Amino acid sequence: MSVVVDASVALKWVLQEEYTEEALALRSRWQDAAEPIVAPPTFRSEVTNVLHRRALREELTPADARELLDALLPAVNTVEPNGLYGRALAMAEELTLHTIYDALYLALAESEGCEFWTADLPFVRSVRHQFPRVRWITEVV
């Protein structure tokens, strides 16, 4: 079975941040279990944007940002099933989300029948009552 991760989790695999250890532990667990790690196509632009912004703030060199991007992109398969965007739009409306991005991950997890992992605790708290497969990064078992 696959697992959906958002940019907030995956970026912790290459950047030293709060909950990096938990993110790395999750990734190891999924790799050991040969679980495919997937995300919607927007994942690529999200992680690229974060690395670009870090380079602009001189937290990373542009060369480091490119190197981290090259390490990160192959670790997550982007998946775009039929109906993804329509379902995400419906979910965003149903959950009164302000952007579609989180809903895309949620819709993908629903489509794949798997868990969705994020480091966004407010999002987890706001949707878990309706979508119990949403997991917060510290729920490492």
Secondary structure as GFF3:
##gff-version 3
##sequence-region A 1 141
A	DSSP	beta_strand	3	5	.	.	.	ID=ss1
A	DSSP	alpha_helix	7	10	.	.	.	ID=ss2
A	DSSP	three_ten_helix	11	13	.	.	.	ID=ss3
A	DSSP	alpha_helix	20	32	.	.	.	ID=ss4
A	DSSP	beta_strand	37	39	.	.	.	ID=ss5
A	DSSP	alpha_helix	42	56	.	.	.	ID=ss6
A	DSSP	alpha_helix	62	72	.	.	.	ID=ss7
A	DSSP	three_ten_helix	73	75	.	.	.	ID=ss8
A	DSSP	beta_strand	77	78	.	.	.	ID=ss9
A	DSSP	alpha_helix	84	94	.	.	.	ID=ss10
A	DSSP	alpha_helix	101	112	.	.	.	ID=ss11
A	DSSP	beta_strand	116	118	.	.	.	ID=ss12
A	DSSP	alpha_helix	121	127	.	.	.	ID=ss13
A	DSSP	beta_strand	134	136	.	.	.	ID=ss14
###
